[in-house]
């Protein structure tokens, strides 16, 4: 992580490990969730105190803290892969809007997410 951890680049690096587009996340079938580890890593980023995290909607941070603490309602809700995927996709889109797209363009990447 960076000095002001985590920051935009930390989220971008993590999402980019799973490809440029999370759109295929909803086409998954079966019991195995290849995005489960991504979700757990995102939770760890979201619970860290940083200026970037404070710029994110409170619901993301609150849900991450509740999940990390093991609050039963939140853990039950996020045990459903569809709910985890929805949260990941929403956060991914938000990160792209908060500078991820322009950062990707600067690095010579595609404009599509």
PEKAHU-V129760 format. One record per pair of residues at least 24 apart in sequence whose C-alpha atoms are under 7 Angstrom apart, sorted by the first residue. I is the first residue (numbers start at 1). J is the second residue. If there is no record, write none. Layout:
i/j
I/J
I/J
//
This chain:
i/j
4/50
5/50
6/45
6/48
6/50
6/52
7/52
8/52
8/95
12/100
20/113
21/113
22/89
25/85
39/84
39/88
//
